[in-house]
Amino acid sequence: MKAITTNSYGGPEVLTHSEQPDPKAGPDSVLIRVKAAGVNPVDWKIVAGHLDGMMHVYFPLIPGWDVAGVVEAVGADASEYAIGDDVIGYVRKDEVEHGTYAELVAAPVRTLARKPDSLNWHQAAGLPLAGLTAYQSLKRARTRAGEVVLVHAAAGGVGSLAVQIAVAEGPA
């Protein structure tokens, strides 16, 4: 498969387009044919080496945590999804090596959700990390329906989604 990879820490210049082995769907995972991958600030921070003290990174590294795509294979214990299902995922793993900037991604089912029909592939790929962060922030704040919520930096991904969640459903 084709993937964006790096063999060392650095800036955008260390990223290359390369051939990599196809990943395999483990027992509790599915194999996703990637339609779009989200790009988040954490991705460049990992590539630059800024999170080296916090996370194990293995080279060659395929960056990326957000994905939108179609299930191509299903692991033996992954009955939640079937071949052909449209999914999105925040495919963060404890070790960073096989990310979402690739044609195929093996993803644990716990990291996935069904792609909303109302979103195209690019919109769906931008939803997982920012959407989950916005949702968890509102939930953690323990706000209640009818309360006013001030969202700083609402023009960014997390902030704009927090506003949408609060308006659509009321604070978490």
Rosetta blueprint (number, residue, H / E / L):
1 M L
2 K E
3 A E
4 I E
5 T E
6 T E
7 N L
8 S L
9 Y L
10 G L
11 G L
12 P H
13 E H
14 V H
15 L L
16 T E
17 H E
18 S E
19 E E
20 Q L
21 P L
22 D L
23 P L
24 K L
25 A L
26 G L
27 P L
28 D L
29 S E
30 V E
31 L E
32 I E
33 R E
34 V E
35 K E
36 A E
37 A E
38 G L
39 V L
40 N L
41 P H
42 V H
43 D H
44 W H
45 K H
46 I H
47 V H
48 A H
49 G L
50 H L
51 L L
52 D L
53 G L
54 M L
55 M L
56 H E
57 V E
58 Y E
59 F E
60 P E
61 L E
62 I E
63 P L
64 G L
65 W L
66 D E
67 V E
68 A E
69 G E
70 V E
71 V E
72 E E
73 A E
74 V E
75 G L
76 A L
77 D L
78 A L
79 S L
80 E L
81 Y L
82 A L
83 I L
84 G L
85 D L
86 D E
87 V E
88 I E
89 G E
90 Y E
91 V L
92 R L
93 K L
94 D L
95 E E
96 V E
97 E E
98 H E
99 G L
100 T L
101 Y L
102 A E
103 E L
104 L E
105 V E
106 A E
107 A E
108 P E
109 V H
110 R H
111 T H
112 L E
113 A E
114 R E
115 K L
116 P L
117 D L
118 S L
119 L L
120 N L
121 W H
122 H H
123 Q H
124 A H
125 A H
126 G L
127 L L
128 P H
129 L H
130 A H
131 G H
132 L H
133 T H
134 A H
135 Y H
136 Q H
137 S H
138 L H
139 K H
140 R H
141 A L
142 R L
143 T L
144 R L
145 A L
146 G L
147 E L
148 V L
149 V L
150 L L
151 V L
152 H L
153 A L
154 A L
155 A L
156 G L
157 G H
158 V H
159 G H
160 S H
161 L H
162 A H
163 V H
164 Q H
165 I H
166 A H
167 V H
168 A H
169 E H
170 G L
171 P L
172 A L
